[in-house]
Every structure is written in C-alpha cells, then in structure tokens.
C-alpha cells in the first residue's frame, strides 16, 4: 500500500496548492514550525543559503509583535486589534498577548492563505469576555476588510492596525502606502499603526535574499529602505524610539542580540486627534 504524505492530505479543491511555496508557510518553516510542505522548505532553504542570520530576523520580528501588543494593551489602553497578514499561528499570537492583559480585547485576524484560515479556526480561541475572529481576505483590497471587521471592531473607538512582515508582499505598483492610508483613515483618533518591514538597506545580503525568494516563492517580495518604510507613518506620531530595527524597539532586558545583529525596520505610531 502506498503511504499518503502530509502534502497529499490537503484537498486542492480548497485552493491549496502545496506544490508551490507560499509566504506564510515559508515563514512558518523559518520559525521552526511544522505547518509547511516540501516546496516551502526547499524555497526557505534556498533563501537561507544566501541570507545568513535570517532565522534570527524572523524570530526578532515575532518578538517585536509581542512587545508591541503588550505596549498597546498595557500602556496605551488599546482593546481592539486588526492584525493583517496573520500567518500560521505560533506562540504569543496577538489575541493571546492582548487578552492576557485585558480579557475584553477584540481581535480580527486577516490572511489570504486558506491553510492559515484552517489553522486559525482550529487553534485561535479567545476569552469569553473578548472576541477573536478570522477573515480570509487580501490586504491589497482594504475596503471589504474594513466592512467585515466592523462586525467585531468598533471603528469609532481606537484600533491598533497591525502589519507585521506583510507589506513587502505588496509591490510598489499596488501602492502599499495607499493601502495603509485607507486603513488608517477608517480608524478613530487615538488609534495606532504597527509595522515591521524587511529592509533593503541594513544588510548586504538582503538583495540576494530577495532575488532567491522571488525565484522560489509564489508571491514576490519588495524589500524597502528606511525612508520608504517611514512613508507608511506619514501624519502619525511615532512612539519612542521611533522607526528602528525591530530588535531595538523596547527590547526586553533578557534580549541578547549580538553586536552587528540586523533585523528589519519597525515602529509603532499613534493617530492624533
């Protein structure tokens, strides 16, 4: 009898093509997760081969998410989170961090990978006092996202818009700056924007990594300079220390980044009003 592999258990009728590497699953592989397939691991290894330190960078990005959510929930008093480009659930997801601080926090997750949807529905359980919902949608079309998210989030009150490690998957031609502006225009004063973005101008290996990624993964990426990432925060008030490498944003005392470590551009900013 021929054994059925993990790759063959996914129904192509669900829109899941496991023969092609997908960003969320490659990222899961880099984080050390198990929700990835042979094509994702092959692509991930090809990028790792030309980008030393990449595994640290994705871990640093994940740690930044946790620190940013803790800041927003504990210090800024935010109780609503719109997390776009959720990815496959890992440790310290947005709802887990926020609801551990304030059980009534409400979170809407958004991703366009049906595998992510299935894992999110199975694993992401919120508190009874709050809400945790998931939406399958494409960041590049923010209008329906905002309409559907309004069933869970009250946009007349502050919302944290979370865009961690996802805007590089929107090309310049698709106007990621306009997408972010549309999202923030829909939020109330006192809302926050959180962004992490792989950098083009920090490490000499980044350009080679971008080429390897685009040759092997279904959705191409566009790495950006610090100035290009800063444009996303136009009109907002950056929280100290401003736009920095993510491992430098409110680092925990136990963080032990080696000298010369690089990660990605990241920042948290408030919408005044």
Phi, psi and omega in degrees: 000137179277129180285139176276125180278165176301323181297327185277350183281349182268130184282118179297340178294343177277001181084021183252110178254100184278359178276351181241133180294138181240142185307314183296323183281326174296317179298319177300318178298315179297328179282353183090016180281176183245000184264062180213167186236176186305316181298323179292318181291321178297312179297316180300319180293325179294323177288318179301326184297333182249002182229078178302141179085003184296323180299321176298319184296319180288326175293321178296323178296317179295319179295324177299319177304311181298316181293320180295316180294320177299318178299313184295318183284318187273320186259323182267348177074022180284137180236004180227134184225129173248104188256107185256133186079047188305314186078173180292134183307138178226200177284150175055054173293163185306314183293326181293317181292312184294315185284342172291333178269316180222105187299338182272009179296145181241131186229134171242122177262143180226130173206163182246013178258120182299333176293319176301317179303314184294319178293320181297317180297326182278328192249333187269099180244124181268183177283161177294327183285331184256208178207143175222114181232162183229142181228130174270111184199167183254124180307327184292351178236081190287337185301308179294331176299312180296321180296313183289322181296334181295347175288339181246324184254144176262103185284359172278351177245159183302142179228142171265119177266116186254122179227078185256119176059039182227330185294339177289349177270001175251120184286163177303321181297337180268005173055068178298330179295321176294322178299312181296319179299319178298316179298313184287330177298333182277352184262160181278158171307144184091356175285167182230153173240129177239125181226136161235142187213124176305139190262147174265341193241019179258314185238145179292342183273350187297319182296319178294322177296321178297317179297314181296319179298311185293337177279345190234347184243145188301317182258119182292155177245155177233102176287153185224157179281169178300318180297322179292322178290323179301330180300331180296335184263011181304129178085359180249162181258110181292136173283140177302141010268023178088209181271110186224179170292143192299329180287350179263355183273111179045054184298146174286150182304328182276355178297138185227064177284131181289154177302136181087358179298142175235154178223260182205164175287140179202153179193165177232132182222151183252141175272116182282167178181000000 
